[in-house]
Amino acid sequence: MNTTDTGDLHAHAHPHHAGDDAGTVAMAELLELDAEVLEGYVSELTAWLGELAVREPGHIVDLGSGTGTGAIALAQRFAQADVTAVDLSPQMLRRLSNKALTLGLADRVRGVQADLNEGWPALDPSDLVWAAASLHHMEDPDSVLAGAFAGLRPGGLLAVTEMDFFPRFLPDDIGVGRPGLEARIHTLLNPGPAADWTDHLARAGFVLEAERPFVVNLPAPLPAATARYAQVCLRKLSSHLDGRLPADDRAALDAVIDGDGPHGVLRREDLTVRTTRTTWAARRP
Ligand SMILES: C[S@@+](CC[C@H](N)C(=O)[O-])C[C@H]1O[C@@H](n2cnc3c(N)ncnc32)[C@H](O)[C@@H]1O
């Protein structure tokens, strides 16, 4: 599957490398900021899954959990549930465990280190499987979905979420360089249409309950974490441009990302957050 699109929060994190390499540290920070800034959206999503669930989940599995945005939010939403967070990266799982400990959830949230490309790990049957921004990383998502299907109890739910486009932050006229800088960057990176998981789910035996887009549009002024989130996201986009940006746009982007001046993203008071994510909710009959 595609792991280089701009809708991919995880590209370049090198999950196969052990140790706290710079890519994993940067990715973990991005995921943690994502969780903080988009907390309202995650809460809306877990509440919706609560409405779709036919019974209170007793065991939830988070596939490709990263630093635990989903696992923690699900443990908070479903107070009766044990949550198993599966990830390839021990560094991500360590952060997740620390967060669970801090929030008093350590007895209900546990991490399992496993490479889902190597097959389905030994897990207890579950009532809800969550896979956010992770399935497209898998070499064979169909076999992961087949594992999820087999691991769910009848009536259990699967929620697959993917990002439609990478978050955008800047007003069109950013007051430096030509207007429309951010739009030009996204056009250059051109991730193409987002994947549709409907057929994959049907092949694994799931019955689609709903496909729901979540449109996030947070207006200015926003809390301080937003500026850092914007900086980390723009830096990531910038690293993908590989010299394709014209010199004036490159200078403008650098001034936005790292500048101390009024255009610098950490000083701006006009940032907004615009992103769309889609969730496919499907049931094991
Ligand atoms: C973009 S992050 C998403 C993290 C989290 N679900 C979230 O929404 O914040 C993708 C995660 O999938 C994990 N991952 C990638 N390939 C994997 C594999 N083959 N097996 C298990 N985890 C994998 C990565 O280590 C990373 O933590």
The ligand as an SDF file (V2000), in Angstrom:
LIG
                    3D

 27 29  0  0  0  0  0  0  0  0999 V2000
    0.3440    6.8650   11.2830 C   0  0  0  0  0  0  0  0  0  0  0  0
    0.6130    5.8900   12.7110 S   0  0  0  0  0  0  0  0  0  0  0  0
   -1.0350    5.8980   13.3870 C   0  0  0  0  0  0  0  0  0  0  0  0
   -1.0260    5.7100   14.8650 C   0  0  0  0  0  0  0  0  0  0  0  0
   -2.3920    5.7690   15.5430 C   0  0  0  0  0  0  0  0  0  0  0  0
   -3.2940    4.7510   15.0660 N   0  0  0  0  0  0  0  0  0  0  0  0
   -3.0110    7.1370   15.4500 C   0  0  0  0  0  0  0  0  0  0  0  0
   -4.0430    7.2730   14.7880 O   0  0  0  0  0  0  0  0  0  0  0  0
   -2.4790    8.0700   16.0500 O   0  0  0  0  0  0  0  0  0  0  0  0
    0.7500    4.2190   12.1090 C   0  0  0  0  0  0  0  0  0  0  0  0
    1.2070    3.2280   13.1560 C   0  0  0  0  0  0  0  0  0  0  0  0
    1.1590    1.9150   12.5580 O   0  0  0  0  0  0  0  0  0  0  0  0
    2.2600    1.1820   13.0250 C   0  0  0  0  0  0  0  0  0  0  0  0
    2.5620    0.1260   12.0550 N   0  0  0  0  0  0  0  0  0  0  0  0
    2.9980    0.2740   10.7870 C   0  0  0  0  0  0  0  0  0  0  0  0
    3.1810   -0.9220   10.2130 N   0  0  0  0  0  0  0  0  0  0  0  0
    2.8550   -1.8650   11.1350 C   0  0  0  0  0  0  0  0  0  0  0  0
    2.8660   -3.2860   11.1500 C   0  0  0  0  0  0  0  0  0  0  0  0
    3.2490   -3.9710   10.1000 N   0  0  0  0  0  0  0  0  0  0  0  0
    2.4630   -3.9280   12.2600 N   0  0  0  0  0  0  0  0  0  0  0  0
    2.0740   -3.2100   13.3550 C   0  0  0  0  0  0  0  0  0  0  0  0
    2.0700   -1.8620   13.4060 N   0  0  0  0  0  0  0  0  0  0  0  0
    2.4480   -1.1940   12.3130 C   0  0  0  0  0  0  0  0  0  0  0  0
    3.3720    2.2010   13.1460 C   0  0  0  0  0  0  0  0  0  0  0  0
    4.4190    1.7760   14.0060 O   0  0  0  0  0  0  0  0  0  0  0  0
    2.6190    3.4330   13.6450 C   0  0  0  0  0  0  0  0  0  0  0  0
    2.6450    3.5250   15.0450 O   0  0  0  0  0  0  0  0  0  0  0  0
  1  2  1  0
  2  3  1  0
  2 10  1  0
  3  4  1  0
  4  5  1  0
  5  6  1  0
  5  7  1  0
  7  8  2  0
  7  9  1  0
 10 11  1  0
 11 12  1  0
 11 26  1  0
 12 13  1  0
 13 14  1  0
 13 24  1  0
 14 15  1  0
 14 23  1  0
 15 16  2  0
 16 17  1  0
 17 18  1  0
 17 23  2  0
 18 19  1  0
 18 20  2  0
 20 21  1  0
 21 22  2  0
 22 23  1  0
 24 25  1  0
 24 26  1  0
 26 27  1  0
M  CHG  2   2   1   9  -1
M  END
$$$$
